[in-house]
Amino acid sequence: MFQVLDHANVVYTGELSQTTQYVIEHYGNSLDEAIRSGIRIMYADPLRHLNQAGEALLGSTVPAFWKPAEEWELD
C-alpha cells in the first residue's frame, strides 16, 4: 500500500498506480509539479504497524538488540 501525503497529512491510500492517478487528478497534470509543491507518495508497510501493536501489547516498546560484547571477548 502507498499513501499520498499533502504536507504530512495522509490524503489517500491505495496501490501505486491508484496513488499516482490520484495525484495527477487532484494536484496537476504531472507528478513532477505535484512533488515540487510538497506532495509525497510514501510506501506504507502494514506489517510494521502490527509489530508495534504487538510490542505495546506485550508491554515492551524497546526493540531487542544484541547483547554488547565485552572488550576481552573480541580478542
Rosetta silent file (secondary structure, phi, psi, omega in degrees, C-alpha in Angstrom):
SEQUENCE: MFQVLDHANVVYTGELSQTTQYVIEHYGNSLDEAIRSGIRIMYADPLRHLNQAGEALLGSTVPAFWKPAEEWELD
SCORE:     score description
SCORE:     0.000 S_00000001
   1 L     0.000  147.675  178.950    0.000    0.000    0.000 S_00000001
   2 E  -125.218  150.047  178.688    1.069    3.545   -0.715 S_00000001
   3 E  -121.024  142.063  172.955   -0.028    6.803    0.876 S_00000001
   4 E   -97.180  122.957  179.875   -0.269   10.271   -0.629 S_00000001
   5 E  -108.080  125.916  174.851    0.975   12.878    1.842 S_00000001
   6 E  -109.098   95.173 -177.531   -0.006   16.506    1.471 S_00000001
   7 L    52.344   55.319  175.377    2.409   18.323    3.800 S_00000001
   8 L    77.822    0.633  175.860    2.456   15.429    6.349 S_00000001
   9 E  -104.041  128.426  178.074   -1.303   14.724    6.151 S_00000001
  10 E   -74.735  120.995 -178.533   -2.389   11.425    4.594 S_00000001
  11 E  -112.224  -13.951 -179.504   -4.988   12.261    1.936 S_00000001
  12 E  -160.509  144.753  176.239   -5.166    8.963    0.034 S_00000001
  13 E  -133.520  132.989  178.975   -4.156    5.306    0.443 S_00000001
  14 E  -179.919 -170.561  176.557   -4.021    2.716   -2.321 S_00000001
  15 L   -71.122  166.216 -174.471   -1.841    0.782   -4.743 S_00000001
  16 H   -58.828  -45.719 -178.639    0.958    2.610   -6.575 S_00000001
  17 H   -65.718  -35.691  178.376   -0.949    3.093   -9.840 S_00000001
  18 H   -68.894  -40.234 -178.891   -4.003    4.359   -7.944 S_00000001
  19 H   -69.104  -39.246  177.205   -1.973    6.815   -5.865 S_00000001
  20 H   -65.693  -38.735  177.046   -0.183    8.244   -8.886 S_00000001
  21 H   -63.434  -40.994  177.938   -3.514    8.624  -10.683 S_00000001
  22 H   -60.108  -45.574 -179.392   -4.948   10.392   -7.608 S_00000001
  23 H   -62.648  -45.025 -179.122   -2.012   12.826   -7.533 S_00000001
  24 H   -62.302  -41.600 -177.788   -2.317   13.581  -11.254 S_00000001
  25 H   -71.986  -35.097 -172.596   -6.082   14.185  -10.991 S_00000001
  26 H  -100.595  -19.021 -173.260   -6.001   16.311   -7.823 S_00000001
  27 H  -125.202   10.508  177.927   -2.699   18.178   -7.916 S_00000001
  28 L   133.733 -179.506 -174.237   -1.885   18.955  -11.528 S_00000001
  29 L   -92.102   -0.422  175.666   -1.098   17.377  -14.814 S_00000001
  30 L  -144.349  151.683  178.040    2.311   15.916  -13.888 S_00000001
  31 H   -66.538  -35.785  179.672    3.870   14.148  -10.927 S_00000001
  32 H   -57.783  -45.752  179.619    6.901   16.436  -11.060 S_00000001
  33 H   -63.158  -41.494 -179.740    4.782   19.538  -10.438 S_00000001
  34 H   -65.118  -42.702 -179.624    2.968   17.870   -7.555 S_00000001
  35 H   -65.999  -38.829  177.168    6.198   16.706   -5.915 S_00000001
  36 H   -64.201  -28.341 -179.249    7.721   20.177   -6.238 S_00000001
  37 L   -84.555   -3.117  175.864    4.676   21.603   -4.470 S_00000001
  38 L   112.888    3.545  178.736    5.164   19.307   -1.433 S_00000001
  39 E   -81.801  137.313  179.167    3.126   16.206   -2.302 S_00000001
  40 E  -128.673  146.540  171.249    4.791   12.908   -1.393 S_00000001
  41 E  -112.371  122.401 -174.488    3.989    9.266   -2.164 S_00000001
  42 E  -123.448  139.189  175.141    5.150    7.002    0.634 S_00000001
  43 E   -75.197  129.401  179.675    5.181    3.213    0.938 S_00000001
  44 L  -108.455  110.776 -179.224    3.128    2.132    3.957 S_00000001
  45 L   -84.236  108.701 -177.844    4.298   -1.195    5.401 S_00000001
  46 H   -65.851  -28.339 -179.530    1.255   -2.798    7.043 S_00000001
  47 H   -71.639  -27.075  178.980    3.393   -5.303    8.992 S_00000001
  48 H   -61.309  -41.730 -179.554    5.328   -2.511   10.701 S_00000001
  49 H   -69.207  -33.822  177.038    2.192   -1.326   12.475 S_00000001
  50 H   -66.194  -38.663  178.464    1.368   -4.878   13.561 S_00000001
  51 H   -64.452  -42.406  178.891    4.816   -5.248   15.118 S_00000001
  52 H   -64.544  -40.386  178.931    4.416   -2.000   17.055 S_00000001
  53 H   -66.153  -39.945  178.136    0.977   -3.058   18.308 S_00000001
  54 H   -63.815  -40.669  177.733    2.339   -6.434   19.366 S_00000001
  55 H   -64.302  -41.328  179.704    5.169   -4.819   21.278 S_00000001
  56 H   -65.674  -37.618  179.354    2.746   -2.479   23.048 S_00000001
  57 H   -63.853  -38.995 -179.789    0.511   -5.428   23.918 S_00000001
  58 H   -81.755   -6.238  177.690    3.434   -7.259   25.489 S_00000001
  59 L    86.625   11.691 -179.827    4.481   -4.141   27.377 S_00000001
  60 L  -126.085  115.114  176.190    7.783   -3.633   25.578 S_00000001
  61 L  -105.280   -0.076  179.015    8.270   -0.779   23.156 S_00000001
  62 L   -90.112  126.161  179.625   12.079   -1.014   23.255 S_00000001
  63 L   -65.606  148.739  179.462   13.484   -3.046   20.360 S_00000001
  64 L   -80.991  118.255  177.970   15.519   -6.112   21.260 S_00000001
  65 L  -105.910  161.834  174.367   19.194   -5.514   20.491 S_00000001
  66 L   -65.952  150.861  176.583   22.083   -7.931   20.648 S_00000001
  67 L   -69.232  129.496 -179.719   23.915   -8.039   23.925 S_00000001
  68 L   -63.314  143.922  179.708   27.031   -5.838   23.626 S_00000001
  69 L   -84.184  144.829  174.066   30.316   -7.730   23.618 S_00000001
  70 L   -78.428  152.622 -178.229   32.940   -7.133   26.274 S_00000001
  71 H   -59.958  -37.939 -178.521   36.341   -5.977   25.007 S_00000001
  72 H   -67.665  -22.748 -179.997   38.076   -9.120   26.260 S_00000001
  73 H   -76.599  -21.033 -177.156   35.645  -11.257   24.221 S_00000001
  74 H   -81.632  -18.389 -177.413   36.727   -9.587   20.970 S_00000001
  75 L   -73.747    0.000    0.000   40.416  -10.589   21.271 S_00000001
